[in-house]
Each structure stands twice: as structure tokens, then as C-alpha cells.
Amino acid sequence: MTAAPSEPAELYGAFDQAVESVRQSPSSGSVLSGNRLCVAMATFDDFDGAWFTIQSLRLHHPGVADRVSLLLLDNNPGGVTSRALRAMVDQIPNCRYLPFEGYRGTSVRHLLFAETDADIVCCVDSHVLLSPGSLEAVLDYFDDENNKFDLLHGVLLGATSTPAATHMEPIWSQMFFGRWGLNGLAAAKGEPFEVEMHGLGVFACMRESWPGLNFRFRGFGGEEGYLHEKVRRRGGRNVCHPRLGWLHRFERNGGTPYPNELSDRIRNFRIGWRELGWDEKVIEEHFRSAITDGHQREATFALVERQLASPRLRLEALLVLASTDQEYDSTTTSLQGIDIGWLAERVPIPQSPTDERTTSARRAAIELAGRRGYNHALVLDPGATLNEATMVELEAALNMIDSGQHSVVVLSQARGAGVHLVHSRAYEVWPSEVGNEGSGPSLTPAVARVAVDVPNLEPAWQRHVRRAVVAVLLPRDHLPFIRDWSKHHRDQGWEVCLLDNTGSVGSVRHTSAHRRDLLARRQRPSHHSYTQAMDDGEVTRALRALVDDLGVMVQAWQPKAEDGEVVHGQAEAYARFIEANRAFVDWAAFIDADEYLCAGSSRDWDDLLDRSEAQGCPRILLDAVRYERRWSEQGLPRSVPTLQATSIQHGGSKNLVKLRDVTRADVHWAWEFGENDLYANPDRLAFGFRHYRDGGKVDDLRLSRRKLSTWIDESVAVQPKTSSQDHVITREQRRNDEMAVTTEGWRPRWREGLETAEVADGMVVYGSELDDVSHLNSTAAAIFLLCDGKGSRRDIERSFAEVFALTEPAIEDVDRCLEQLYAQGLLH
């Protein structure tokens, strides 16, 4: 009989040796860093499940050990298994133990994405086993740039390790949304395939593409379907990969140790569906039919209704400062009486003299709110209690905060200690002590989030400016191109303001892809050799010399972190620009220096602004066409006019905003405009920008058509028409159209009744019948979008050439594409 191998040296030796060869295990207080993939899990009093999951990862996946880190979040760190969990993690290289007792529930998986800087995060339940090869499949899948916005799932295996489920159907069943389904044919092919939704026992995505979960989710349930819709709306797909197999332990001999309240589940569903704009009535209909106890049913629904009443639902966080269980219990007892206790999150603070403790605790809470991205946080000092009078005052305080009058408001109706309502504008300028006179410092209505020392800006122009382009510039990245970029915008009638961020070490914003702690670990880009011999002063002088004769305004932008290093501070720069220029500038586009604003043929930016103002719209969301990078792999600048378009960009929109209406500034999505929070999103080929960031080649001009009736169901957004007769094309109309196509005067336009949806590789066009579906690649989609009935074929050819920076119109290719679009019944 062969002797059993010793655990460390033989059984797990391949995994551990590979890990130890690249890095040491991080401390429990630091962000887990340096790997391509982090396998992360949350657990609640489940040592056995976590032990088997982690040890199976080590045992069955040694081939990827040097690219994988492990993260374990203990959601009950004072529980009976916590000591054993911590001891286990301490023995495993590159594995981190993260205690979290702020709140409990499955949505704590959202926090895992902030606790690692790995490119890919694979979330697994702490009682799941992955089949060999699964992690390789995840790494291989996200090595493809085209998949970076996707949410990846795998095949749920049954007791015999054969496929049991590949997806979930969007069906209500047994007080859950989602019923297991199996597409055995697709799974057998071994290639990834798209699904509507899936269970969340295992899923993976790029960390920077994580869409997040609603901050208000608590307890169990509400995430399936909701998360998948958020992925779709950000340009991603939900995909099942047959090579990612997983076994899930559904049974627990000792029962479920964590609270599993129906009120939590119903509330989560209503919060999530309200966020998406879905019909909440179906939630109530299902649960009313599923809960058989009439008294329990009515009491549960009444409780949820009170919990969701304003102002409670306008808060994203209720942070309770407490150093002892007694302090926390004292506060939360009062919260339960006014139906707001479900939102409470405990913020532990160290024992210290009372005054110092309160001040440091507030700072800790504000830092926490900033890392999480909360817009409105209610901070309760140790011992504070709330009552119904506080709720009335809170409603008024929220209105005051949202109007931009204040960033911090002290609630005077609270008893026992201070209660502060804090807006995100105050996260990084929080005062050392806020008195009880009624309000904190009044900041201008713009966000200041990441740098400690944020300088003010002077007005860029002491005159009226209709529209301006603003960019926070890292000159070492853009110096050879900045004159071309500036002249491009000046020629289009834009005023240009460059905020010179020379010397920056990166961003300290927690969610930024250019965080300085990440940049410090990455190899310096090869193109930095272009300015390597120049010091910062020489770079700045060169920048100004390049644009001096173009009438470009250059201002120094040198925000600093606590350690005195210059950081990026992009959102703060936008905020300061708005503060300084509201009185002079009507509209400003906030973009990067590798993004070129472009209007299509016969399009006019001023006309777009005039029409937006006429409709009371203060924000225009601009989308991009992606182009090749301006730097070669050898670090040499390339000629911009020769670069080719590669694809339609998803999830990278930028903003053209009316300055006087902004109440919160951001880089991409979190802009706010008070009550008039409308935005327009024009077609990117009419008004958009070119983003020079990709490699690759231009898509071929081709179309494909396919019948999808085998899987299209009611969940596809194809609305029934009022009358099918409205979309009947007569023989005479067809004959007239065919004659028109052959003439120079044809002005192509869409057929009536068509609906479109963007997908990762282009566009899907739906007709009036369920099987009437066309798939256009990104280039064909671009041509289709130009067919508005206003331009002739020659106009479309010129617009296409302009948008894609072609040296001459692609007459034959565009004509052939237009004829194919007509032949498929998409144009007339």
C-alpha cells in the first residue's frame, strides 16, 4: 500500500511552490494584489464548505497557481468558525482573510471586487468545487479583448458530474426569480454560448467591468436576473462556458446558519427592479400567491412598504459607529422602531478618549463611504438614536443636499449624539470636527473625492464661451499628438482647455483603472522613452510651445495625496473647472487627450446644443468609435490620419454638459443635475468621438442573417405593433423602391417598425415578426445608422469616410452594403 502523501510537501506542493516563487502572502489588512485572476468567496459560519472549496482549488488547479490569488470574506467574524477560517488562510500562500461584519447577506460579494486589484475576479460560493481546467477556461476567455464586458458562468454539474444546468430561465418559481434550465446540445459543443441569466454560485468578469450590486441589498436574494440585465445594459453578454464546470452543495445537515427573511428577499427584488425600471407588480403577485399564511403575507408586505418609504430609500448607507456591542445595540434598537434598521452597517472603531474617538470614527466612516461610492450616507455617532421626527428632518435634509446648498447637514432632532447626512461632495474635504449649529461646510455643487490637496482653478476665459473641450493631460503620454488634437477641436469651433498634470503618479480614486498602486507595479509604457530625457519642467514648456499659437488655454493641475505626491484627480479637475467657469462657459465636453470629438457630415454642434436646451436637457452622452493606438509597439508615434477604425466602443461614454446645471461631476456615469436630470444620447456617427486606444484591423463590410425563432421568447424586447397592416409593403411600393435604389437621388432610410439593440460585435435589428432578425457587424451597423432619409448614397459615403478617417470614400463597399441592407428589407 502506498503511503499517504504529506499535505504541504506533496499533495499541495505544486500549487504552493508556484505561488511562493512569485510573491509572499499579503497581510489581512491590504488589498490583494498582483495576480491576473482572484478567486473570491464569502462565507457565513461554514468552515467545512470553505475548507473544501479552497483546498480543491489548490489541489486541482496547480497549473495556474502563479496567476491566481484567493480571497475569503468572513461575514460573521465573531462566529464559531472564524478562528479556524483565519488559521487555515494564514497557512496558505497568496490567500487573504477578510473579516466583515458591517451587514450580512449574499450581496457582500460586491465588496470582493474592491479588495483585489486582479484583472479578473471569479466569485464562487464557499461550498462549490470547480472541475479541473475551469480556471484555465476563465483566463483564456478574458484574454480575448472582445469579451471584457461579459459575465461568465459555467455548467452546473449533477451528482454524477454530468451537466445539470447551463442557465436559468427568467421565470418566477418558489419565491425566487429564475428556474434552472439545460441546453445540453450547446454544452456538448464545448464552446461558450450566450444565456439569458444564470445562478450566481460561480461567475467571473473583468474587475473594471463589474456593474455592481445595489448598495441597499441586504440578506438573501434579488440578484439573479437583475445583475444579468445590468451587464447587458453596459454592452456585455451573459455567457455559459462548458469548460467551466462546478458542483454546488445545496444541502446543509445543520440547517442554514444565517438569517433568511422573506422581507429581505422581497425588498431586494423591489429595489433591484425599481432601479432597472421593471414592473414591480409581478413581484407582489408572485409572493402573494406563494405565501400561504395570510397573516404572515400581509405583515411582510406592510413591513417592506414601510422600509421602502422615503426618505429611507433615498439613503445608500446608514453607518453606525460603535466600539462595543452595547453601543451598536443601543443605536440599532431605535432604528428598528422606525423601519430603517435594515439599512444599518456597523463601522467598528477603536477604544480611545471620547473626543478623539468620535472624530476618528467619523473620518473612518467617510473614507468607507468614499471607497464604496455612496452618494448619500447617514453617519451616526456612538450612542445616537433616531425617531420619527428625525425622519421628517432627514427628508428636508436630503432635499437640501441634493439642491447643492450643502454637503454636510447635522440633524438636530437626533438624540444622544451627532447624526450627519453627508453627500459624496464632502468625502475628501470632511472637516476635522463638525459642530451642532445645523450644517457643515457649504461646498460648490461639484464632487471632490480623491485627492487631499485639491487646488482651485482660475476662469479659463473672462468672456462668454458657447462650448469648450476640457482634458486632464498627462503630457508624457500625449506630447507628439497634442497639437494635432488641439487643432482638430479648434477647427471645429471649440475652445480648448488643457489641465497639465505633469508629474502625476496616477489616481488614488479606488475604482480608477489608473490607480497609482496599480501603475507602480506595471512596467512603464514603452512610449515613455520618447520623453525620458526631459524633466517635468521641460515637458511642460514643450507642451505650451506646441499649442501657444492655437489659442489653447493651458492651466497647471497638481492635486496632491496625503504623502505629497502629485496625483491625477480627474473628477476633481472637472469639478474645479465647473466652479471657476460657470459664469462664462455654457457647455463643456470632458474627454481625454486620445479622444477626438467628431460630428457627421452636415451635422452641427451648435445646433445640437440649441435643440438640447430647447428640450431642457443639460447633458449629452457621447459614444465612441474605437481606433488603433497612436503609439507603435516600439514606443514610436504613429501618423493619426493613417490609423484605422477597429470597432464600436461600449461602456466608455463621455459627457458634454451645461455647466450651470451640474450638481455633481464625474468621469463617466455619475453626473448629477438636480431635478432636471435628463440626458440625450445621439448616434455616435452623428455626434460622438474617436478613441485611439486599440490594435486590430477594421471589420469587413459584410452582413449575416439568421433565424432565431428556436430561442427567442417573450423576454426579447420586441413590442407588438398596433396593427400588422401598418408594416405591409405593397407591390407598388417595392417597385418604386427598387427604381429608387438604382438612382443617384435615393435617400436610404429605415423601414417602419424596426427596432435595434447594440451587441458586443455590432447591432441586432428586429422586424415585426419574431423570426425577423438581422445581425449587423460593427461596420455595417455604422452604415445603417447613417441611413436617416436625409442623405443620398454619396452623402453616406462621404460621412462614412469622415467618421472612419478614410483617405477617400469607400464607394463600392458602401454601395454594396446599402444594397444588402435594402435586400434584407431593412431600408427603403
C-alpha positions, 0 to 999 in steps of 0.5 A: 500500500502506498503511503499517504502523501504529506499535505504541504510537501506533496499533495499541495506542493505544486500549487504552493511552490508556484505561488511562493516563487512569485510573491509572499502572502499579503497581510489581512489588512491590504488589498490583494494584489498582483495576480491576473485572476482572484478567486473570491468567496464569502462565507457565513459560519461554514468552515467545512464548505470553505475548507473544501472549496479552497483546498480543491482549488489548490489541489486541482488547479496547480497549473495556474497557481502563479496567476491566481490569488484567493480571497475569503470574506468572513461575514460573521467574524465573531462566529464559531468558525472564524478562528479556524477560517483565519488559521487555515488562510494564514497557512496558505500562500497568496490567500487573504482573510477578510473579516466583515461584519458591517451587514450580512447577506449574499450581496457582500460579494460586491465588496470582493471586487474592491479588495483585489486589484486582479484583472479578473475576479471569479466569485464562487460560493464557499461550498462549490468545487470547480472541475479541473481546467475551469480556471484555465477556461476563465483566463483564456476567455478574458484574454480575448479583448472582445469579451471584457464586458461579459459575465461568465458562468459555467455548467452546473454539474449533477451528482454524477458530474454530468451537466445539470444546468447551463442557465436559468430561465427568467421565470418566477418559481418558489419565491425566487426569480429564475428556474434552472434550465439545460441546453445540453446540445450547446454544452456538448459543443464545448464552446461558450454560448450566450444565456439569458441569466444564470445562478450566481454560485460561480461567475467571473468578469473583468474587475473594471467591468463589474456593474455592481450590486445595489448598495441597499441589498441586504440578506438573501436574494434579488440578484439573479436576473437583475445583475444579468440585465445590468451587464447587458445594459453596459454592452456585455453578454451573459455567457455559459462556458462548458469548460467551466464546470462546478458542483454546488452543495445545496444541502446543509445537515445543520440547517442554514446558519444565517438569517433568511427573511422573506422581507429581505428577499422581497425588498431586494427584488423591489429595489433591484427592479425599481432601479432597472425600471421593471414592473414591480407588480409581478413581484407582489403577485408572485409572493402573494400567491406563494405565501400561504399564511395570510397573516404572515403575507400581509405583515411582510408586505406592510413591513417592506412598504414601510422600509421602502418609504422615503426618505429611507430609500433615498439613503445608500448607507446608514453607518453606525459607529460603535466600539462595543456591542452595547453601543451598536445595540443601543443605536440599532434598537431605535432604528428598528422602531422606525423601519430603517434598521435594515439599512444599518452597517456597523463601522467598528472603531477603536477604544480611545478618549471620547473626543478623539474617538468620535472624530476618528470614527467619523473620518473612518466612516467617510473614507468607507463611504468614499471607497464604496461610492455612496452618494448619500450616507447617514453617519451616526455617532456612538450612542445616537438614536433616531425617531420619527421626527428625525425622519421628517428632518432627514427628508428636508435634509436630503432635499437640501443636499441634493439642491447643492446648498450643502454637503454636510447637514447635522440633524438636530432632532437626533438624540444622544449624539451627532447624526450627519447626512453627508453627500459624496461632495464632502468625502475628501474635504470632511472637516476635522470636527463638525459642530451642532449649529445645523450644517457643515461646510457649504461646498460648490455643487461639484464632487471632490473625492480623491485627492487631499490637496485639491487646488482651485482653478482660475476662469479659463476665459473672462468672456462668454464661451458657447462650448469648450473641450476640457482634458486632464493631460498627462503630457508624457503620454500625449506630447507628439499628438497634442497639437494635432488634437488641439487643432482638430477641436479648434477647427471645429469651433471649440475652445480648448482647455488643457489641465497639465498634470505633469508629474502625476503618479496616477489616481488614488480614486479606488475604482480608477483603472489608473490607480497609482498602486496599480501603475507602480507595479506595471512596467512603464509604457514603452512610449515613455522613452520618447520623453525620458530625457526631459524633466517635468519642467521641460515637458511642460514648456514643450507642451505650451510651445506646441499649442501657444499659437492655437489659442489653447488655454493651458492651466497647471493641475497638481492635486496632491495625496496625503504623502505629497505626491502629485496625483491625477484627480480627474473628477476633481479637475472637472469639478474645479473647472465647473466652479471657476467657469460657470459664469462664462462657459455654457457647455463643456465636453470632458474627454481625454487627450486620445479622444477626438470629438467628431460630428457627421457630415452636415451635422452641427454642434451648435445646433445640437446644443440649441435643440438640447436646451430647447428640450431642457436637457443639460447633458449629452452622452457621447459614444465612441468609435474605437481606433488603433493606438497612436503609439507603435509597439516600439514606443514610436508615434504613429501618423493619426490620419493613417490609423484605422477604425477597429470597432464600436466602443461600449461602456466608455461614454463621455459627457458634454454638459451645461455647466450651470446645471451640474450638481455633481461631476464625474468621469463617466456615469455619475453626473448629477443635475438636480431635478432636471436630470435628463440626458440625450444620447445621439448616434455616435456617427452623428455626434460622438468621438474617436478613441485611439486606444486599440490594435486590430484591423477594421471589420469587413463590410459584410452582413449575416442573417439568421433565424432565431425563432428556436430561442427567442421568447417573450423576454426579447424586447420586441413590442407588438405593433398596433396593427400588422397592416401598418408594416405591409409593403405593397407591390407598388411600393417595392417597385418604386423602391427598387427604381429608387435604389438604382438612382443617384437621388435615393435617400436610404432610410429605415423601414417602419417598425424596426427596432435595434439593440447594440451587441458586443460585435455590432447591432441586432435589428428586429422586424415585426415578426419574431423570426425577423432578425438581422445581425449587423457587424460593427461596420455595417451597423455604422452604415445603417445608422447613417441611413436617416432619409436625409442623405443620398448614397454619396452623402453616406459615403462621404460621412462614412469616410469622415467618421472612419478617417478614410483617405477617400470614400469607400464607394463600392463597399458602401454601395454594396452594403446599402444594397444588402441592407435594402435586400434584407428589407431593412431600408427603403 
